[in-house]
């Protein structure tokens, strides 16, 4: 199995560059008709994918900026 992810860049409402979306291509190591229960698997796999569902729902991001002495200058 191989997976390839391609990011699409976009500008937000303030003109800043952001990741506008991700396209994932999964290439299996066998022909589809050689895989048992492939129909059932394809209907369910995204629901069980930790990464896909986490990213789609938005992962909370904490940011902290420290100076060279370890003092916190910014935290959000």
Secondary structure, 3 states (H helix, E strand, C coil): CEEEEEEEEEECCCCCEEEEEEEEEEECCCCHHHCCCHHHHHHHHHHHCHHHHHHHHCCCCCCEEECCCCCEEEEC
